[in-house]
Amino acid sequence: MKKNKASVNHLANIKGRKIEFNFQGGNVTSDAGSLLLRQADLKIGLTKRLVEVMDDTRVQGQVEHTQHQMLMQRVYAIALGHEDVNDQDSLRKDIGFQTIVGKDSLLASNSTVCRFENRATPEWAWEGHKVLVETFISSFKTPPEELILDFDATNDSVHGKQIGGYYNGYYKEHCFLPLYVFCGSQLLVAYLSGSNTDGAKNSRVILSLLVKRFREVWPDVKIIFRGDGGFCRHRFLRWCEKSNIQYIVGLAKNSVLKNKTRILTALVEARFEYLEEKQKIFETLKYGAKKWEKERKVVAKAEHNSKGPNLRFIVTNLAGSGKELYENIYCARGDMENRIKEQQLHLFADRTSCTDWYANQFRLLLSSYAYVLLETIRRLGLRGTELEKAQCSTIRLKLLKIGAVIIKNTRRVRFLMTTGYPYKSLFSKVLEALSSA
């Protein structure tokens, strides 16, 4: 009998050579850089901590895939750019992916992973957030002098008639309104909320829990709350003052504030007309809204350019000049918006398409855990390199999506990466940094 030959496909010749391709190359992966994800996970103990606080109600004698393996499978896949549960049906056959998850056989199927997600409970959400906070605390070798906590809510479009999905007039769509908290580039909270409530709802409770925990481990740390005008609530500001928390928050303009700064706006407009270039002036003043029990420090920024006037205000109890407070401290919160974009655009935090509320909260957290691993690679492995400020998608493209032939036997698994890989030295540097004690 004739042996079946692998089908060979031909393309147009190049320089007189035939170009052929088939799918008989053996065990090859396109995600060899996932070794960095596993090393980052081992470094901070993220998934190990998480699985310890997640109850498993399955009959253990009939379990083929452990909860830890499925958690790693889902988080690593998101970090690698595989956003859907359906992707697991192809990934489960990838020997390289099996290796980093710690299995020698097929990984969990999409239906098994889906059932895993839908077992999520309120306790998983609570304990999962505690792990995020404890991971953040463990990242400091010495107590920090100051922590700036950035709060912001964003829209997350719903995918049908889901629990908690309402029409939001500001975003003009049916959506959720998750609340994020970052400290620098490190993620602390990803709290799913319905869009039929104030975006700042529960922010005081969340801040108080964070402050309580941080002061348990760092009694002398200075804590600054930073947010846009959506978080300017008089009870919130009063609570911050009583709790010895500094704040710098956006303040919506009104007729009283406009009247107080009319000379300032006239001056900046006159300068613009005379010099014909953008002008900007800052002024510090005292202001008390009707519901406020006292006057507070307000910084006004009057700007005039070719598009017309631009008047903005912030309220704060921080010391310093208006220009310094506004430009160096308040405007820095804009970087948090980049981090949220990373979550939604690069790590698929908006794939909250489950029917159950807590399954969607868990999906939001899965994307958050993927972000934590990539941020660990950036913070610990890429410091001082050309990629130290790279976004998650760039880290994925240049350091994780690497082709490799895999040779596996009873003694070892070898990842033979392409000789022409342009970031060899950087990859080795990152791996060494993540492997150090």
C-alpha positions, -999 to +999 in steps of 0.1 A: +000+000+000+011+035-007+018+057+023-004+088+026+018+119+020+011+151+037-007+175+014+017+202+002+004+236-009+023+257-034+026+295-037+043+317-063+080+311-067+105+336-051+139+339-068+133+307-086+125+287-055+092+269-049+073+280-019+055+252-001+035+250+031+016+224+051+006+218+087+030+189+095+056+209+115+049+191+147+047+207+181+050+245+175+036+273+195+032+310+187+030+320+224+064+309+237+068+341+256+041+329+279+070+316+299+074+351+312+037+351+324+043+320+344+075+334+359+057+366+368+029+346+384+054+326+404+072+358+414+042+374+430+021+343+437-010+357+422-030+327+410-018+306+440-032+332+463-064+334+444-072+297+443-067+295+480-096+318+486-119+304+460-141+275+472-146+245+449-180+228+453-173+201+427-171+164+436-133+162+438-131+125+429-146+133+395-125+164+388-101+163+358-090+199+358-081+217+390-094+251+398-059+265+398-052+251+363-084+266+349-076+299+366-042+300+350-056+288+317-081+317+316-058+345+329-028+336+308-050+333+277-064+368+282-028+382+287-018+365+254-047+381+235-072+352+235-103+370+248-131+345+245-138+313+263-143+297+229-106+302+223-099+275+248-109+247+224-078+254+203-055+265+231-061+233+251-042+214+224-011+237+225+017+218+242+034+250+251+003+264+268-003+230+285+033+233+299+029+267+315-004+257+330+012+226+345-005+198+326+007+170+303-027+165+286-055+184+271-066+215+291-102+223+300-126+228+271-145+260+266-177+245+282-157+235+313-141+270+316-175+285+311-190+265+340-160+276+361-167+313+354-204+308+362-197+293+396-185+328+407-199+340+440-199+373+460-171+357+481-150+353+450-154+390+442-145+400+478-116+377+483-103+383+448-101+420+455-083+413+487-057+394+468-052+424+445-046+446+475-023+422+492-003+417+460+001+455+458+013+456+494+038+428+488+053+448+459+070+472+484+102+462+500+101+493+523+071+513+534+061+540+509+060+576+521+030+585+500+002+567+480-020+585+454-052+566+449-069+573+415-106+566+413-125+566+380-156+549+365-160+540+329-187+525+306-188+488+297-214+480+270-238+452+278-244+423+254-281+418+258-306+418+286-282+413+314-286+417+351-276+452+361-274+466+325-293+499+322-294+528+298-270+556+308-278+591+295-242+603+297-228+574+276-260+571+256-260+533+257-270+504+278-240+495+299-223+487+332-203+513+351-173+496+366-152+516+391-114+513+389-088+522+415-052+525+406-021+535+425+003+546+398+002+518+373-008+491+398-045+480+399-063+478+433-100+476+425-122+466+395-157+469+410-186+461+386-215+485+391-248+491+374-251+523+352-284+534+369-264+547+399-240+575+405-205+566+392-191+576+426-214+553+446-195+530+470-163+549+464-162+562+500-166+526+513-139+513+490-116+541+499-121+535+537-114+498+533-082+506+514-071+532+539-077+509+568-056+481+553-028+504+542-025+520+576-024+486+593+008+478+575+021+514+569+009+535+599+027+567+587+019+566+550+004+597+535-027+589+514-040+612+487-074+606+470-076+619+434-106+619+411-125+639+385-156+661+392-178+631+395-163+624+429-168+659+443-193+651+470-194+672+502-199+641+525-169+625+508-147+655+512-158+659+549-150+622+555-115+626+540-108+656+562-119+637+594-099+606+583-067+626+577-068+619+540-056+645+515-077+650+483-075+667+450-108+665+430-123+682+400-150+708+407-178+716+382-180+753+373-210+774+382-222+810+381-206+817+415-172+804+405-174+822+371-182+854+389-152+850+413-129+845+384-143+871+359-112+893+362-089+863+357-107+852+325-107+888+312-070+891+318-061+858+301-083+867+271-066+901+268-031+885+269-042+860+242-054+888+219-022+908+224+003+880+221-018+858+197-007+826+215-023+803+241-024+818+276-029+802+309-032+816+344-039+799+378-055+814+409-062+800+443-094+811+461-118+802+489-151+788+479-180+772+498-210+755+480-244+756+496-241+720+509-206+725+522-203+732+559-172+754+553-152+771+526-124+750+509-093+757+489-101+759+451-077+763+423-089+780+391-073+775+357-082+801+332-070+793+297-076+810+263-066+798+229-077+799+193-108+778+202-119+802+229-119+803+268-113+772+289-121+776+326-115+747+350-116+742+388-103+717+414-109+715+451-081+703+474-066+703+509-031+699+497-005+726+502+013+742+473+008+767+445-022+765+422-001+758+391+019+731+408-012+714+422-031+715+390-004+707+364+019+684+384-006+665+406-042+667+393-034+664+356-013+633+363-045+614+369-049+613+331-025+584+331-051+563+349-073+566+318-046+550+298-045+521+323-083+517+319-080+517+281-054+489+285-079+469+305-107+473+280-089+475+247-060+451+253-072+428+280-109+426+271-124+438+304-156+447+285-163+410+276-189+409+303-215+389+284-226+364+310-261+365+323-252+362+360-240+394+377-211+377+397-199+358+366-195+392+349-177+406+380-154+376+379-146+382+342-137+418+350-114+404+377-099+379+353-089+407+330-075+425+360-053+396+370-040+394+334-032+431+337-014+425+370+009+399+355+018+421+325+023+451+348+046+430+369+067+422+338+068+459+329+076+471+365+101+445+375+115+432+342+114+462+318+126+489+342+154+509+325+147+494+290+131+508+259+099+491+269+096+504+305+065+525+295+052+501+269+015+493+269+002+458+275-004+452+238+032+461+229+046+438+256+024+410+243+035+416+207+072+419+213+078+395+243+049+370+244+040+362+208+071+343+199+072+312+177+090+281+190+093+244+183+086+223+214+104+191+222+090+172+251+101+140+267+099+124+302+129+145+315+123+180+300+103+204+278+124+225+255+112+257+238+133+262+207+126+298+198+135+314+164+171+323+160+161+355+143+141+368+173+151+405+176+145+408+214+167+379+226+188+399+251+157+418+264+138+386+269+167+370+288+170+402+310+133+401+318+133+364+326+164+369+349+147+398+367+115+377+373+135+347+384+155+365+410+147+360+447 
